[in-house]
């Protein structure tokens, strides 16, 4: 089984679904992660991407994809949907995890909205709640 977790910022997947991703890895599933923004609003993007890679090792992820969008400025539109869909097509996951759509952070909400059409061909689309979910 292949799993793709899509989060807005470095650390969102760890807060939202790391335990589940670790269980997938322990079962022998292939785990992939996509971080859509650079996380600059929360610190140095180079440091945050390095921390993300270290976290991915602990989780057992096969690969991490970085979208490179500006933190706090992600918008759901055709281009961003296609960028996420390209990763979905590359990974060909059986399950996708992403943010809960009613989160209070605008990046989380917009990414959830973009992931739904991006992952329309994936059998299982599941949402996680983060610290800013209601």
N, CA, C and O atoms as a GROMACS GRO file, in nm:
protein
  536
    1UNK      N    1   0.084  -0.118   0.000
    1UNK     CA    2   0.000   0.000   0.000
    1UNK      C    3   0.089   0.124   0.000
    1UNK      O    4   0.195   0.126   0.062
    2UNK      N    5   0.044   0.228  -0.070
    2UNK     CA    6   0.117   0.355  -0.075
    2UNK      C    7   0.031   0.464  -0.010
    2UNK      O    8  -0.090   0.473  -0.032
    3UNK      N    9   0.098   0.546   0.071
    3UNK     CA   10   0.032   0.653   0.144
    3UNK      C   11   0.102   0.784   0.112
    3UNK      O   12   0.225   0.790   0.108
    4UNK      N   13   0.025   0.889   0.088
    4UNK     CA   14   0.079   1.023   0.067
    4UNK      C   15   0.013   1.116   0.167
    4UNK      O   16  -0.110   1.126   0.171
    5UNK      N   17   0.094   1.183   0.247
    5UNK     CA   18   0.044   1.283   0.341
    5UNK      C   19   0.083   1.421   0.288
    5UNK      O   20   0.199   1.445   0.255
    6UNK      N   21  -0.015   1.511   0.281
    6UNK     CA   22   0.007   1.644   0.225
    6UNK      C   23  -0.023   1.748   0.332
    6UNK      O   24  -0.135   1.758   0.381
    7UNK      N   25   0.080   1.825   0.366
    7UNK     CA   26   0.066   1.928   0.468
    7UNK      C   27   0.110   2.064   0.418
    7UNK      O   28   0.184   2.074   0.320
    8UNK      N   29   0.064   2.167   0.485
    8UNK     CA   30   0.095   2.303   0.444
    8UNK      C   31   0.238   2.342   0.477
    8UNK      O   32   0.308   2.400   0.394
    9UNK      N   33   0.283   2.310   0.598
    9UNK     CA   34   0.410   2.360   0.648
    9UNK      C   35   0.493   2.246   0.706
    9UNK      O   36   0.438   2.143   0.746
   10UNK      N   37   0.624   2.264   0.711
   10UNK     CA   38   0.705   2.167   0.785
   10UNK      C   39   0.652   2.162   0.929
   10UNK      O   40   0.635   2.266   0.992
   11UNK      N   41   0.626   2.048   0.978
   11UNK     CA   42   0.576   2.012   1.112
   11UNK      C   43   0.426   1.986   1.117
   11UNK      O   44   0.379   1.927   1.214
   12UNK      N   45   0.349   2.026   1.016
   12UNK     CA   46   0.205   2.001   1.018
   12UNK      C   47   0.172   1.852   1.015
   12UNK      O   48   0.083   1.807   1.088
   13UNK      N   49   0.243   1.776   0.934
   13UNK     CA   50   0.215   1.633   0.927
   13UNK      C   51   0.255   1.564   1.056
   13UNK      O   52   0.190   1.468   1.099
   14UNK      N   53   0.361   1.612   1.119
   14UNK     CA   54   0.404   1.553   1.245
   14UNK      C   55   0.300   1.576   1.353
   14UNK      O   56   0.268   1.485   1.430
   15UNK      N   57   0.245   1.698   1.360
   15UNK     CA   58   0.140   1.728   1.458
   15UNK      C   59   0.009   1.659   1.423
   15UNK      O   60  -0.064   1.616   1.513
   16UNK      N   61  -0.021   1.647   1.295
   16UNK     CA   62  -0.152   1.598   1.254
   16UNK      C   63  -0.166   1.448   1.239
   16UNK      O   64  -0.270   1.392   1.273
   17UNK      N   65  -0.061   1.381   1.188
   17UNK     CA   66  -0.082   1.238   1.160
   17UNK      C   67   0.046   1.154   1.164
   17UNK      O   68   0.051   1.047   1.104
   18UNK      N   69   0.150   1.201   1.234
   18UNK     CA   70   0.276   1.126   1.238
   18UNK      C   71   0.259   0.986   1.294
   18UNK      O   72   0.318   0.892   1.243
   19UNK      N   73   0.179   0.971   1.399
   19UNK     CA   74   0.158   0.838   1.457
   19UNK      C   75   0.100   0.741   1.356
   19UNK      O   76   0.141   0.626   1.348
   20UNK      N   77   0.004   0.788   1.280
   20UNK     CA   78  -0.057   0.705   1.177
   20UNK      C   79   0.043   0.672   1.068
   20UNK      O   80   0.048   0.558   1.021
   21UNK      N   81   0.123   0.770   1.027
   21UNK     CA   82   0.224   0.746   0.922
   21UNK      C   83   0.330   0.646   0.970
   21UNK      O   84   0.374   0.561   0.892
   22UNK      N   85   0.369   0.656   1.096
   22UNK     CA   86   0.465   0.560   1.152
   22UNK      C   87   0.405   0.419   1.150
   22UNK      O   88   0.474   0.323   1.116
   23UNK      N   89   0.279   0.407   1.187
   23UNK     CA   90   0.213   0.275   1.182
   23UNK      C   91   0.212   0.220   1.040
   23UNK      O   92   0.235   0.101   1.019
   24UNK      N   93   0.184   0.306   0.942
   24UNK     CA   94   0.189   0.262   0.802
   24UNK      C   95   0.329   0.210   0.769
   24UNK      O   96   0.343   0.102   0.710
   25UNK      N   97   0.430   0.284   0.806
   25UNK     CA   98   0.569   0.242   0.778
   25UNK      C   99   0.601   0.108   0.846
   25UNK      O  100   0.662   0.020   0.785
   26UNK      N  101   0.559   0.095   0.970
   26UNK     CA  102   0.586  -0.029   1.044
   26UNK      C  103   0.515  -0.149   0.981
   26UNK      O  104   0.563  -0.262   0.992
   27UNK      N  105   0.402  -0.125   0.916
   27UNK     CA  106   0.330  -0.234   0.847
   27UNK      C  107   0.393  -0.269   0.713
   27UNK      O  108   0.357  -0.369   0.651
   28UNK      N  109   0.487  -0.186   0.668
   28UNK     CA  110   0.551  -0.210   0.540
   28UNK      C  111   0.493  -0.129   0.425
   28UNK      O  112   0.531  -0.148   0.310
   29UNK      N  113   0.401  -0.038   0.457
   29UNK     CA  114   0.345   0.049   0.354
   29UNK      C  115   0.450   0.152   0.313
   29UNK      O  116   0.536   0.190   0.393
   30UNK      N  117   0.441   0.198   0.189
   30UNK     CA  118   0.528   0.305   0.142
   30UNK      C  119   0.464   0.438   0.181
   30UNK      O  120   0.349   0.465   0.145
   31UNK      N  121   0.539   0.520   0.253
   31UNK     CA  122   0.489   0.649   0.299
   31UNK      C  123   0.565   0.761   0.227
   31UNK      O  124   0.688   0.761   0.221
   32UNK      N  125   0.489   0.856   0.175
   32UNK     CA  126   0.545   0.973   0.108
   32UNK      C  127   0.484   1.097   0.173
   32UNK      O  128   0.372   1.093   0.223
   33UNK      N  129   0.559   1.206   0.171
   33UNK     CA  130   0.512   1.330   0.231
   33UNK      C  131   0.528   1.445   0.132
   33UNK      O  132   0.626   1.450   0.057
   34UNK      N  133   0.432   1.536   0.132
   34UNK     CA  134   0.443   1.658   0.053
   34UNK      C  135   0.419   1.776   0.145
   34UNK      O  136   0.319   1.782   0.216
   35UNK      N  137   0.514   1.870   0.143
   35UNK     CA  138   0.503   1.993   0.219
   35UNK      C  139   0.484   2.105   0.117
   35UNK      O  140   0.573   2.131   0.036
   36UNK      N  141   0.370   2.170   0.120
   36UNK     CA  142   0.331   2.260   0.012
   36UNK      C  143   0.399   2.397   0.020
   36UNK      O  144   0.439   2.450  -0.083
   37UNK      N  145   0.413   2.455   0.139
   37UNK     CA  146   0.476   2.588   0.149
   37UNK      C  147   0.616   2.576   0.207
   37UNK      O  148   0.656   2.471   0.257
   38UNK      N  149   0.689   2.688   0.200
   38UNK     CA  150   0.827   2.688   0.250
   38UNK      C  151   0.837   2.705   0.400
   38UNK      O  152   0.945   2.688   0.457
   39UNK      N  153   0.727   2.738   0.467
   39UNK     CA  154   0.727   2.751   0.612
   39UNK      C  155   0.800   2.873   0.665
   39UNK      O  156   0.833   2.878   0.783
   40UNK      N  157   0.827   2.972   0.580
   40UNK     CA  158   0.908   3.088   0.618
   40UNK      C  159   0.846   3.172   0.731
   40UNK      O  160   0.920   3.236   0.806
   41UNK      N  161   0.716   3.171   0.743
   41UNK     CA  162   0.653   3.250   0.850
   41UNK      C  163   0.683   3.192   0.988
   41UNK      O  164   0.668   3.261   1.089
   42UNK      N  165   0.726   3.066   0.993
   42UNK     CA  166   0.756   3.002   1.120
   42UNK      C  167   0.905   2.984   1.146
   42UNK      O  168   0.943   2.920   1.245
   43UNK      N  169   0.990   3.038   1.061
   43UNK     CA  170   1.134   3.025   1.080
   43UNK      C  171   1.207   3.016   0.947
   43UNK      O  172   1.146   3.026   0.840
   44UNK      N  173   1.336   2.998   0.954
   44UNK     CA  174   1.421   2.989   0.836
   44UNK      C  175   1.381   2.868   0.752
   44UNK      O  176   1.385   2.755   0.802
   45UNK      N  177   1.343   2.889   0.626
   45UNK     CA  178   1.299   2.777   0.542
   45UNK      C  179   1.403   2.666   0.527
   45UNK      O  180   1.367   2.549   0.519
   46UNK      N  181   1.531   2.701   0.522
   46UNK     CA  182   1.635   2.598   0.510
   46UNK      C  183   1.641   2.511   0.635
   46UNK      O  184   1.655   2.389   0.626
   47UNK      N  185   1.631   2.574   0.751
   47UNK     CA  186   1.631   2.499   0.877
   47UNK      C  187   1.506   2.411   0.884
   47UNK      O  188   1.514   2.294   0.920
   48UNK      N  189   1.392   2.468   0.849
   48UNK     CA  190   1.267   2.393   0.858
   48UNK      C  191   1.264   2.275   0.761
   48UNK      O  192   1.213   2.169   0.796
   49UNK      N  193   1.318   2.293   0.640
   49UNK     CA  194   1.321   2.180   0.547
   49UNK      C  195   1.416   2.072   0.596
   49UNK      O  196   1.390   1.953   0.578
   50UNK      N  197   1.527   2.112   0.659
   50UNK     CA  198   1.618   2.013   0.718
   50UNK      C  199   1.553   1.936   0.831
   50UNK      O  200   1.568   1.814   0.841
   51UNK      N  201   1.480   2.007   0.915
   51UNK     CA  202   1.406   1.941   1.023
   51UNK      C  203   1.300   1.847   0.966
   51UNK      O  204   1.276   1.740   1.020
   52UNK      N  205   1.237   1.890   0.856
   52UNK     CA  206   1.136   1.805   0.792
   52UNK      C  207   1.198   1.675   0.744
   52UNK      O  208   1.139   1.568   0.761
   53UNK      N  209   1.315   1.684   0.685
   53UNK     CA  210   1.382   1.563   0.635
   53UNK      C  211   1.419   1.469   0.750
   53UNK      O  212   1.409   1.347   0.736
   54UNK      N  213   1.461   1.525   0.862
   54UNK     CA  214   1.492   1.442   0.980
   54UNK      C  215   1.366   1.375   1.033
   54UNK      O  216   1.368   1.257   1.069
   55UNK      N  217   1.256   1.448   1.038
   55UNK     CA  218   1.129   1.391   1.083
   55UNK      C  219   1.084   1.280   0.988
   55UNK      O  220   1.032   1.178   1.032
   56UNK      N  221   1.104   1.301   0.858
   56UNK     CA  222   1.065   1.199   0.760
   56UNK      C  223   1.142   1.070   0.781
   56UNK      O  224   1.087   0.962   0.762
   57UNK      N  225   1.268   1.080   0.820
   57UNK     CA  226   1.347   0.959   0.850
   57UNK      C  227   1.287   0.884   0.968
   57UNK      O  228   1.276   0.761   0.965
   58UNK      N  229   1.249   0.957   1.072
   58UNK     CA  230   1.190   0.894   1.190
   58UNK      C  231   1.058   0.826   1.154
   58UNK      O  232   1.029   0.716   1.201
   59UNK      N  233   0.979   0.892   1.071
   59UNK     CA  234   0.850   0.838   1.028
   59UNK      C  235   0.868   0.717   0.937
   59UNK      O  236   0.784   0.627   0.933
   60UNK      N  237   0.979   0.715   0.863
   60UNK     CA  238   1.004   0.606   0.769
   60UNK      C  239   0.956   0.637   0.628
   60UNK      O  240   0.927   0.546   0.550
   61UNK      N  241   0.948   0.767   0.596
   61UNK     CA  242   0.901   0.808   0.463
   61UNK      C  243   1.001   0.772   0.355
   61UNK      O  244   1.122   0.780   0.376
   62UNK      N  245   0.950   0.733   0.242
   62UNK     CA  246   1.032   0.700   0.125
   62UNK      C  247   1.090   0.827   0.062
   62UNK      O  248   1.204   0.828   0.017
   63UNK      N  249   1.009   0.934   0.060
   63UNK     CA  250   1.050   1.058  -0.004
   63UNK      C  251   0.965   1.173   0.049
   63UNK      O  252   0.854   1.152   0.099
   64UNK      N  253   1.019   1.294   0.038
   64UNK     CA  254   0.948   1.415   0.075
   64UNK      C  255   0.951   1.509  -0.045
   64UNK      O  256   1.056   1.534  -0.103
   65UNK      N  257   0.835   1.560  -0.081
   65UNK     CA  258   0.823   1.655  -0.191
   65UNK      C  259   0.794   1.793  -0.133
   65UNK      O  260   0.711   1.806  -0.042
   66UNK      N  261   0.861   1.894  -0.183
   66UNK     CA  262   0.840   2.031  -0.137
   66UNK      C  263   0.777   2.113  -0.249
   66UNK      O  264   0.831   2.120  -0.360
   67UNK      N  265   0.662   2.175  -0.220
   67UNK     CA  266   0.591   2.255  -0.320
   67UNK      C  267   0.653   2.392  -0.343
   67UNK      O  268   0.646   2.446  -0.453
   68UNK      N  269   0.716   2.449  -0.238
   68UNK     CA  270   0.783   2.577  -0.252
   68UNK      C  271   0.695   2.700  -0.254
   68UNK      O  272   0.743   2.810  -0.283
   69UNK      N  273   0.568   2.685  -0.224
   69UNK     CA  274   0.479   2.802  -0.221
   69UNK      C  275   0.512   2.889  -0.100
   69UNK      O  276   0.564   2.839   0.000
   70UNK      N  277   0.482   3.019  -0.108
   70UNK     CA  278   0.506   3.111   0.002
   70UNK      C  279   0.413   3.079   0.118
   70UNK      O  280   0.293   3.059   0.100
   71UNK      N  281   0.469   3.076   0.237
   71UNK     CA  282   0.394   3.051   0.359
   71UNK      C  283   0.290   3.161   0.380
   71UNK      O  284   0.320   3.279   0.360
   72UNK      N  285   0.172   3.123   0.418
   72UNK     CA  286   0.054   3.208   0.445
   72UNK      C  287  -0.006   3.270   0.319
   72UNK      O  288  -0.097   3.352   0.328
   73UNK      N  289   0.044   3.231   0.201
   73UNK     CA  290  -0.008   3.290   0.077
   73UNK      C  291  -0.061   3.186  -0.021
   73UNK      O  292  -0.092   3.220  -0.135
   74UNK      N  293  -0.071   3.059   0.020
   74UNK     CA  294  -0.118   2.955  -0.071
   74UNK      C  295  -0.263   2.983  -0.109
   74UNK      O  296  -0.346   3.016  -0.024
   75UNK      N  297  -0.292   2.969  -0.238
   75UNK     CA  298  -0.429   2.984  -0.287
   75UNK      C  299  -0.467   2.861  -0.368
   75UNK      O  300  -0.386   2.803  -0.439
   76UNK      N  301  -0.592   2.823  -0.355
   76UNK     CA  302  -0.644   2.710  -0.431
   76UNK      C  303  -0.691   2.760  -0.566
   76UNK      O  304  -0.792   2.830  -0.577
   77UNK      N  305  -0.618   2.723  -0.669
   77UNK     CA  306  -0.656   2.756  -0.806
   77UNK      C  307  -0.600   2.648  -0.897
   77UNK      O  308  -0.533   2.555  -0.851
   78UNK      N  309  -0.626   2.660  -1.025
   78UNK     CA  310  -0.589   2.555  -1.120
   78UNK      C  311  -0.442   2.516  -1.110
   78UNK      O  312  -0.409   2.397  -1.104
   79UNK      N  313  -0.354   2.613  -1.106
   79UNK     CA  314  -0.210   2.584  -1.104
   79UNK      C  315  -0.170   2.508  -0.978
   79UNK      O  316  -0.093   2.412  -0.986
   80UNK      N  317  -0.221   2.550  -0.863
   80UNK     CA  318  -0.183   2.482  -0.738
   80UNK      C  319  -0.245   2.342  -0.731
   80UNK      O  320  -0.182   2.249  -0.680
   81UNK      N  321  -0.367   2.327  -0.781
   81UNK     CA  322  -0.428   2.195  -0.786
   81UNK      C  323  -0.346   2.102  -0.874
   81UNK      O  324  -0.322   1.986  -0.837
   82UNK      N  325  -0.302   2.151  -0.989
   82UNK     CA  326  -0.223   2.068  -1.081
   82UNK      C  327  -0.086   2.033  -1.022
   82UNK      O  328  -0.036   1.923  -1.045
   83UNK      N  329  -0.026   2.124  -0.947
   83UNK     CA  330   0.103   2.095  -0.883
   83UNK      C  331   0.089   1.980  -0.784
   83UNK      O  332   0.174   1.891  -0.779
   84UNK      N  333  -0.017   1.983  -0.704
   84UNK     CA  334  -0.041   1.874  -0.609
   84UNK      C  335  -0.078   1.746  -0.684
   84UNK      O  336  -0.031   1.638  -0.649
   85UNK      N  337  -0.161   1.759  -0.785
   85UNK     CA  338  -0.202   1.642  -0.862
   85UNK      C  339  -0.082   1.574  -0.928
   85UNK      O  340  -0.080   1.451  -0.940
   86UNK      N  341   0.017   1.650  -0.970
   86UNK     CA  342   0.138   1.590  -1.029
   86UNK      C  343   0.209   1.499  -0.930
   86UNK      O  344   0.260   1.394  -0.968
   87UNK      N  345   0.213   1.538  -0.804
   87UNK     CA  346   0.275   1.453  -0.701
   87UNK      C  347   0.187   1.331  -0.676
   87UNK      O  348   0.238   1.220  -0.662
   88UNK      N  349   0.056   1.350  -0.671
   88UNK     CA  350  -0.037   1.237  -0.654
   88UNK      C  351  -0.016   1.136  -0.766
   88UNK      O  352  -0.010   1.016  -0.740
   89UNK      N  353  -0.006   1.182  -0.888
   89UNK     CA  354   0.015   1.092  -1.002
   89UNK      C  355   0.150   1.021  -0.994
   89UNK      O  356   0.162   0.904  -1.028
   90UNK      N  357   0.251   1.093  -0.949
   90UNK     CA  358   0.384   1.034  -0.936
   90UNK      C  359   0.387   0.923  -0.832
   90UNK      O  360   0.445   0.818  -0.854
   91UNK      N  361   0.324   0.947  -0.718
   91UNK     CA  362   0.324   0.850  -0.607
   91UNK      C  363   0.225   0.737  -0.632
   91UNK      O  364   0.252   0.622  -0.598
   92UNK      N  365   0.110   0.767  -0.691
   92UNK     CA  366   0.000   0.671  -0.710
   92UNK      C  367  -0.043   0.608  -0.577
   92UNK      O  368  -0.041   0.486  -0.562
   93UNK      N  369  -0.082   0.693  -0.480
   93UNK     CA  370  -0.117   0.640  -0.348
   93UNK      C  371  -0.253   0.571  -0.345
   93UNK      O  372  -0.341   0.596  -0.428
   94UNK      N  373  -0.268   0.484  -0.246
   94UNK     CA  374  -0.396   0.423  -0.214
   94UNK      C  375  -0.473   0.509  -0.114
   94UNK      O  376  -0.596   0.506  -0.108
   95UNK      N  377  -0.396   0.587  -0.036
   95UNK     CA  378  -0.455   0.673   0.067
   95UNK      C  379  -0.381   0.806   0.069
   95UNK      O  380  -0.259   0.811   0.059
   96UNK      N  381  -0.457   0.914   0.082
   96UNK     CA  382  -0.401   1.048   0.100
   96UNK      C  383  -0.455   1.104   0.230
   96UNK      O  384  -0.575   1.095   0.259
   97UNK      N  385  -0.365   1.162   0.309
   97UNK     CA  386  -0.402   1.234   0.431
   97UNK      C  387  -0.373   1.383   0.408
   97UNK      O  388  -0.270   1.418   0.350
   98UNK      N  389  -0.463   1.469   0.452
   98UNK     CA  390  -0.439   1.613   0.445
   98UNK      C  391  -0.518   1.685   0.554
   98UNK      O  392  -0.588   1.622   0.633
   99UNK      N  393  -0.505   1.815   0.556
   99UNK     CA  394  -0.568   1.899   0.658
   99UNK      C  395  -0.720   1.890   0.654
   99UNK      O  396  -0.781   1.870   0.549
  100UNK      N  397  -0.779   1.906   0.770
  100UNK     CA  398  -0.923   1.920   0.785
  100UNK      C  399  -0.962   2.055   0.724
  100UNK      O  400  -0.899   2.156   0.754
  101UNK      N  401  -1.065   2.058   0.643
  101UNK     CA  402  -1.101   2.176   0.566
  101UNK      C  403  -1.156   2.293   0.645
  101UNK      O  404  -1.165   2.403   0.591
  102UNK      N  405  -1.193   2.273   0.770
  102UNK     CA  406  -1.248   2.383   0.850
  102UNK      C  407  -1.145   2.436   0.950
  102UNK      O  408  -1.182   2.495   1.052
  103UNK      N  409  -1.019   2.416   0.921
  103UNK     CA  410  -0.911   2.465   1.005
  103UNK      C  411  -0.912   2.618   1.005
  103UNK      O  412  -0.962   2.680   0.910
  104UNK      N  413  -0.859   2.680   1.110
  104UNK     CA  414  -0.857   2.826   1.117
  104UNK      C  415  -0.740   2.888   1.040
  104UNK      O  416  -0.741   3.009   1.015
  105UNK      N  417  -0.640   2.810   1.002
  105UNK     CA  418  -0.526   2.864   0.926
  105UNK      C  419  -0.560   2.861   0.777
  105UNK      O  420  -0.601   2.758   0.724
  106UNK      N  421  -0.542   2.974   0.712
  106UNK     CA  422  -0.581   2.984   0.571
  106UNK      C  423  -0.506   2.886   0.482
  106UNK      O  424  -0.567   2.830   0.391
  107UNK      N  425  -0.377   2.863   0.503
  107UNK     CA  426  -0.305   2.765   0.422
  107UNK      C  427  -0.365   2.626   0.437
  107UNK      O  428  -0.380   2.554   0.338
  108UNK      N  429  -0.399   2.588   0.559
  108UNK     CA  430  -0.456   2.455   0.584
  108UNK      C  431  -0.589   2.440   0.510
  108UNK      O  432  -0.613   2.337   0.446
  109UNK      N  433  -0.674   2.541   0.519
  109UNK     CA  434  -0.804   2.536   0.451
  109UNK      C  435  -0.788   2.528   0.300
  109UNK      O  436  -0.852   2.446   0.234
  110UNK      N  437  -0.702   2.613   0.246
  110UNK     CA  438  -0.686   2.618   0.100
  110UNK      C  439  -0.620   2.491   0.046
  110UNK      O  440  -0.654   2.446  -0.063
  111UNK      N  441  -0.528   2.436   0.122
  111UNK     CA  442  -0.466   2.310   0.077
  111UNK      C  443  -0.566   2.197   0.081
  111UNK      O  444  -0.569   2.114  -0.010
  112UNK      N  445  -0.648   2.191   0.184
  112UNK     CA  446  -0.754   2.089   0.187
  112UNK      C  447  -0.843   2.102   0.064
  112UNK      O  448  -0.878   2.001   0.002
  113UNK      N  449  -0.879   2.225   0.029
  113UNK     CA  450  -0.964   2.248  -0.090
  113UNK      C  451  -0.893   2.205  -0.218
  113UNK      O  452  -0.957   2.155  -0.311
  114UNK      N  453  -0.761   2.223  -0.225
  114UNK     CA  454  -0.685   2.185  -0.346
  114UNK      C  455  -0.661   2.035  -0.353
  114UNK      O  456  -0.655   1.979  -0.462
  115UNK      N  457  -0.647   1.971  -0.240
  115UNK     CA  458  -0.619   1.828  -0.238
  115UNK      C  459  -0.740   1.747  -0.284
  115UNK      O  460  -0.724   1.644  -0.350
  116UNK      N  461  -0.860   1.791  -0.251
  116UNK     CA  462  -0.979   1.713  -0.289
  116UNK      C  463  -0.984   1.686  -0.439
  116UNK      O  464  -0.997   1.570  -0.477
  117UNK      N  465  -0.974   1.785  -0.526
  117UNK     CA  466  -0.973   1.751  -0.669
  117UNK      C  467  -0.842   1.686  -0.715
  117UNK      O  468  -0.842   1.606  -0.808
  118UNK      N  469  -0.732   1.720  -0.649
  118UNK     CA  470  -0.602   1.661  -0.686
  118UNK      C  471  -0.600   1.511  -0.662
  118UNK      O  472  -0.534   1.436  -0.734
  119UNK      N  473  -0.671   1.468  -0.560
  119UNK     CA  474  -0.670   1.328  -0.520
  119UNK      C  475  -0.800   1.257  -0.558
  119UNK      O  476  -0.836   1.156  -0.498
  120UNK      N  477  -0.871   1.309  -0.657
  120UNK     CA  478  -1.002   1.252  -0.694
  120UNK      C  479  -0.994   1.107  -0.738
  120UNK      O  480  -1.093   1.035  -0.731
  121UNK      N  481  -0.877   1.063  -0.785
  121UNK     CA  482  -0.862   0.925  -0.831
  121UNK      C  483  -0.812   0.830  -0.721
  121UNK      O  484  -0.797   0.710  -0.744
  122UNK      N  485  -0.787   0.884  -0.603
  122UNK     CA  486  -0.734   0.804  -0.492
  122UNK      C  487  -0.851   0.741  -0.415
  122UNK      O  488  -0.947   0.811  -0.382
  123UNK      N  489  -0.844   0.611  -0.387
  123UNK     CA  490  -0.957   0.545  -0.320
  123UNK      C  491  -0.990   0.599  -0.180
  123UNK      O  492  -1.106   0.600  -0.141
  124UNK      N  493  -0.888   0.644  -0.106
  124UNK     CA  494  -0.911   0.688   0.032
  124UNK      C  495  -0.851   0.826   0.053
  124UNK      O  496  -0.730   0.844   0.040
  125UNK      N  497  -0.935   0.924   0.085
  125UNK     CA  498  -0.891   1.058   0.118
  125UNK      C  499  -0.935   1.086   0.260
  125UNK      O  500  -1.055   1.091   0.289
  126UNK      N  501  -0.838   1.105   0.349
  126UNK     CA  502  -0.868   1.123   0.492
  126UNK      C  503  -0.810   1.256   0.540
  126UNK      O  504  -0.706   1.301   0.492
  127UNK      N  505  -0.880   1.317   0.635
  127UNK     CA  506  -0.841   1.448   0.685
  127UNK      C  507  -0.797   1.437   0.832
  127UNK      O  508  -0.856   1.363   0.910
  128UNK      N  509  -0.694   1.512   0.867
  128UNK     CA  510  -0.649   1.515   1.005
  128UNK      C  511  -0.672   1.655   1.062
  128UNK      O  512  -0.673   1.754   0.989
  129UNK      N  513  -0.688   1.661   1.193
  129UNK     CA  514  -0.701   1.789   1.261
  129UNK      C  515  -0.567   1.827   1.320
  129UNK      O  516  -0.497   1.743   1.377
  130UNK      N  517  -0.531   1.952   1.306
  130UNK     CA  518  -0.408   2.004   1.364
  130UNK      C  519  -0.442   2.092   1.483
  130UNK      O  520  -0.556   2.096   1.529
  131UNK      N  521  -0.340   2.162   1.532
  131UNK     CA  522  -0.360   2.250   1.647
  131UNK      C  523  -0.457   2.365   1.620
  131UNK      O  524  -0.518   2.419   1.713
  132UNK      N  525  -0.470   2.402   1.494
  132UNK     CA  526  -0.557   2.516   1.464
  132UNK      C  527  -0.692   2.473   1.406
  132UNK      O  528  -0.764   2.556   1.351
  133UNK      N  529  -0.726   2.346   1.419
  133UNK     CA  530  -0.858   2.300   1.373
  133UNK      C  531  -0.963   2.336   1.476
  133UNK      O  532  -0.935   2.345   1.595
  134UNK      N  533  -1.085   2.355   1.428
  134UNK     CA  534  -1.196   2.383   1.520
  134UNK      C  535  -1.272   2.256   1.547
  134UNK      O  536  -1.370   2.258   1.622
   0.00000   0.00000   0.00000
